[in-house]
Amino acid sequence: MLPLPERLKQLAERAKQAAQELPPGEERDRCLLKAAQAQNVFEFVRLLEADLRRN
């Protein structure tokens, strides 16, 4: 099993790909926003882990 940050990264990428396959409209926009939020969570966890390693 991959570490949590890598799993989050993969999920964010898959969510973005799935959203891009939707036809243009409100549902696609909502899914792209959720994918971007998932990417932000990945970045946050990655930075948090790096900070914890330094301390």
N, C-alpha and C positions, 0 to 999 in steps of 0.2 A: 504494500500500500504506500502511496506517495505521501510525503509530508503535507500537512494542512495547507501551507501557502501554494504549493504546486497544484493540489486538488482544486483550490479556489481559482487559481489561474485557468486551469482547464475548463472548469465550469463557466467562468466568465467568457472564455473564448467560444465555447459551444453555444452559450446563450446569445452571443452577438451574431454568430453564424445563422442560428435559427431565426433570429429576428430579421436579419437581412433577407431571408427567403420569403418573408411575408409581403403581401402587396402593400404599396404605400397607403398610409392612413394612420388613424389614431392608435390602433392596436399595435402596429409596427413601431410607432414612436414610443409607446409605453414599454414595449419589450426592449427596445434599444436603450431606454433610460435604465431599466432594471439591469441590463448587461453592463452598463457603465457603472452602476452602483456596485455590482459584484466585483468589477475591476478595482474600484476604490477600496473595497474591503480587502482584496488581495494585497494591494499596495500597503495598506495600513498594517496588516499582519506581518508582512515582510519587514517593514521598518521597525515594528515592535520587536520582532525576533532579533534583528540586528542590534537594536538598542540593549536588549537583555543580554546579549552575548558580550557586549562591551563592558557591562557593569558586573 
